[in-house]
Amino acid sequence: APQSGAYYDVWLDGERFFIRSVVKLPIRRVRPDFEFGCWAEVNRADFRMYLAEYDNRKPAFGPFACSLDSDLQPYSSRGLPAFLHMQPDKHRPVMSLVDGDSRLARDQAAGIDLRRLAHVYRAWGHDTRI
């Protein structure tokens, strides 16, 4: 699949378009938020607009619809509907999930505690012993 320059965003056969983004999970009483790097699938028009606005310090569009196209363990996450919110200064867009029935969307809305964060780290093979 061709890549779009230094953006590391891709399109596949001119049919599917992906933007590298971030899903943030607030951690209750702790800063900063936990962040998953992930892929968002978007339509062709939004992908082109994203590329056109990428170098703009204050992007002038969005949010726009997408779907999460990454497996973010321990969540069932692939295909969840979401919105991408553009960020200033070439920061990756932030994804806000809209499927209130998914655990990931609920955790994003309500935040997680340190016990849940440790569970996420263990799902990725990290040792969480202190």
C-alpha positions as CSV (number, residue, x, y, z in Angstrom):
1,A,0.0,0.0,0.0
2,P,1.4,3.4,-0.8
3,Q,2.1,5.8,2.1
4,S,1.4,9.5,2.1
5,G,4.8,10.9,2.7
6,A,6.0,11.6,6.2
7,Y,2.4,11.4,7.6
8,Y,2.4,7.6,7.9
9,D,-1.2,7.6,6.9
10,V,-2.1,5.1,4.2
11,W,-4.6,4.2,1.6
12,L,-5.2,0.7,0.2
13,D,-5.9,0.4,-3.5
14,G,-7.7,3.8,-3.5
15,E,-10.6,2.1,-1.7
16,R,-9.8,2.2,2.0
17,F,-8.2,5.2,3.9
18,F,-6.5,5.2,7.3
19,I,-5.2,7.9,9.6
20,R,-2.9,7.2,12.5
21,S,-4.6,8.6,15.6
22,V,-4.9,8.3,19.4
23,V,-7.5,6.9,21.8
24,K,-7.2,8.6,25.2
25,L,-8.3,7.0,28.4
26,P,-8.4,9.4,31.4
27,I,-7.0,7.9,34.5
28,R,-8.9,9.0,37.6
29,R,-6.9,11.3,39.8
30,V,-3.8,10.9,37.6
31,R,-2.4,13.0,34.7
32,P,-1.6,12.6,31.9
33,D,-4.2,10.3,30.2
34,F,-3.2,6.9,29.0
35,E,-3.0,6.8,25.2
36,F,-3.4,4.0,22.6
37,G,-1.9,4.6,19.2
38,C,-4.4,3.3,16.7
39,W,-5.7,3.4,13.1
40,A,-8.9,5.2,12.1
41,E,-10.6,4.2,8.8
42,V,-12.1,7.3,7.2
43,N,-13.7,8.0,3.8
44,R,-11.8,9.4,0.9
45,A,-13.0,13.0,1.2
46,D,-12.0,13.2,4.9
47,F,-8.7,11.6,4.2
48,R,-7.9,14.1,1.5
49,M,-9.0,17.0,3.8
50,Y,-6.8,15.6,6.5
51,L,-3.7,15.6,4.2
52,A,-4.5,19.1,3.0
53,E,-4.8,20.4,6.6
54,Y,-1.9,18.4,8.1
55,D,0.6,21.3,7.9
56,N,-1.9,23.8,9.1
57,R,-1.1,24.8,12.8
58,K,-4.8,25.1,13.5
59,P,-6.7,22.6,11.2
60,A,-9.9,24.0,10.0
61,F,-12.2,21.0,9.9
62,G,-13.6,18.1,11.9
63,P,-14.6,16.3,13.8
64,F,-15.4,13.7,11.2
65,A,-16.7,10.1,11.4
66,C,-14.4,7.1,11.4
67,S,-14.2,3.6,12.7
68,L,-11.5,2.2,14.9
69,D,-9.4,-0.3,12.9
70,S,-7.0,-1.6,15.6
71,D,-7.2,-4.3,18.2
72,L,-6.6,-2.6,21.5
73,Q,-6.3,-5.3,24.1
74,P,-8.0,-6.1,26.4
75,Y,-10.9,-4.5,24.6
76,S,-13.0,-5.7,21.7
77,S,-12.3,-2.6,19.7
78,R,-12.1,-3.2,15.9
79,G,-14.8,-1.5,14.0
80,L,-16.1,0.7,16.8
81,P,-17.7,3.9,15.5
82,A,-16.0,7.1,16.5
83,F,-15.2,10.7,15.6
84,L,-11.7,12.1,14.9
85,H,-10.9,15.5,16.3
86,M,-8.0,17.3,14.6
87,Q,-5.2,18.6,16.9
88,P,-3.0,21.7,16.4
89,D,0.7,21.6,15.5
90,K,0.8,18.2,13.7
91,H,-0.3,16.2,16.7
92,R,-2.2,13.1,15.8
93,P,-6.0,13.3,15.8
94,V,-7.8,12.2,19.0
95,M,-10.6,9.6,18.6
96,S,-13.7,9.8,20.6
97,L,-15.7,6.6,20.6
98,V,-19.5,6.7,20.3
99,D,-20.6,3.1,20.9
100,G,-21.8,3.3,24.5
101,D,-22.2,-0.5,24.7
102,S,-18.5,-1.1,24.3
103,R,-16.3,-1.3,27.4
104,L,-13.6,0.9,25.6
105,A,-16.1,3.7,25.0
106,R,-17.4,3.5,28.6
107,D,-13.9,3.6,30.0
108,Q,-13.1,6.6,27.7
109,A,-16.1,8.4,28.9
110,A,-15.8,7.6,32.6
111,G,-12.1,7.2,33.0
112,I,-10.3,4.2,34.5
113,D,-8.6,3.5,37.8
114,L,-5.0,2.3,38.3
115,R,-6.2,-1.3,38.7
116,R,-7.8,-1.2,35.2
117,L,-4.7,0.5,33.8
118,A,-2.6,-2.4,35.2
119,H,-5.0,-4.8,33.5
120,V,-4.5,-3.0,30.1
121,Y,-0.7,-3.2,30.6
122,R,-0.9,-6.9,31.4
123,A,-2.9,-7.5,28.2
124,W,0.0,-6.1,26.3
125,G,2.5,-8.4,28.1
126,H,3.9,-5.9,30.5
127,D,4.9,-6.8,34.0
128,T,2.9,-4.6,36.4
129,R,4.5,-5.7,39.7
130,I,5.9,-3.0,41.8
